[in-house]
Amino acid sequence: MDSASPRLRRWAADYQLWVEVFVALNFAGLVGDIFLAHSTNQFRERSEYVPLFFSAGAAVTLALALSLRQSRPVLWRSIGHVIGWGAIAVGLTGVILHLDSQFFYVRTLRSLTYAAPFAAPLAYTGLGLLLIANRLLRPGSREWAHWVLLLALGGFAGNFVFSLTDHAQNGFFNPVEWLPVASSAIAVGFLLAPFLVPVTRSHLALCAVVLLAQAIVGVLGFGFHIAADLREPGGTVLGRILSGAPPMAPLLFPNLVVLGLIGLWALAKSDQT
């Protein structure tokens, strides 16, 4: 027990490891998400396989590279940079391809709302930036914490866009569909404050409470989406999930909560806070 305590304390203070594990798990989760999303058109374009294979390869490679972090740090950093810049390229290319699915031809707000989720590939860009920042900045420093918070902030801004455009497809038929729109907007406001004005630890604690509320919204959304899919008549369960409300989408809320809490904890512990 005594020998395990120092090890646990080292892990608790190893912010770099936290982010590395977070990114690897997110790439692993994107494998299933991409498979479900692109199965709706049965991977009609070969390019739709790129994020699927990239996610799987990145998750495995990052997991294996963790063993090199202490013994061969240069190689570990190089692997992270390659995957990070590759993820940025995949994300930006995906945004263009998703927009090209309809919006570039019709150029209307309605076509943007009903097109393939144009901002979804930016998840790859965010993960790539996390990997790069985790290598260029001193983990646990104020600058490092701000980068982590900035990417969590960007994620909640994306959640606001996703919730607004996805639920606009049925005209917000159920009033509860406004909940993720409002909650993600609130999260953006609270996470934006540390970048604009000096904040106290009390404000950071309040931000943590706000983030935990986002996790509840995400879990509720997952339940609502699953229930809506199961109520759909006919077809198999998988078919109803593919054509109905995306069950994985609300889970982006608790996922971003983890990233935001890492940034808030590091910022609170930094010497300059």
PyMOL commands that set and color helices and strands:
alter all, ss='L'
color gray80, all
select helices_A, chain A and resi 4-12+15-39+46-68+73-100+103-106+109-114+122-136+142-168+175-196+201-231+237-243+249-269
alter helices_A, ss='H'
color red, helices_A
deselect
rebuild
show_as cartoon
